[in-house]
Each structure stands twice: as C-alpha cells, then as structure tokens.
Amino acid sequence: FTAVPIPSNDVTYTPAALAAIATHAGMKHVRAANTVTEAVQAIPAGGRARILICGSLYLAGEVLRDNG
C-alpha cells in the first residue's frame, strides 16, 4: 500500500495519515510517497507488478492526466 497526495485537492488526508490508517488496519508494506510517479518508481526493478489506483475521481484524473 502506497499513499499519495492529490495535488489538485486540498481537502484530503495526507499520505502519512493514510499510511498510518492502513498500518493500523493491519496492512503490510505500507509507505507514503510524494507523487504517483515516486510511488511507481519505488516498485522493485525486475519484478512484475500490478498497480491498482484506489481513491477518488480526483486521484484517477491526476493519474490519467500524467500517464494517460
């Protein structure tokens, strides 16, 4: 689980707060990233990864704008 900010939306949890919630809920391998790009680049090289974007339409819009 990697929490990322939504730059275009001020009314959100911080990535650190979301990471803390995820840890408290029992998730493993939890971290916070400053951007979606940073989160993707942190995926170990040489492995296969599936990326699931969960959250609001604002987050989906940011990801599509930057990577679509």
C-alpha positions, 0 to 999 in steps of 0.5 A: 500500500502506497499513499499519495497526495492529490495535488489538485485537492486540498481537502484530503488526508495526507499520505502519512495519515493514510499510511498510518490508517492502513498500518493500523488496519493491519496492512503490510508494506505500507509507505507514503510517497510524494507523487504517483510517479515516486510511488511507481518508481519505488516498485522493485526493478525486475519484478512484475507488478500490478498497480491498482489506483484506489481513491477518488475521481480526483486521484484517477484524473491526476493519474490519467492526466500524467500517464494517460 
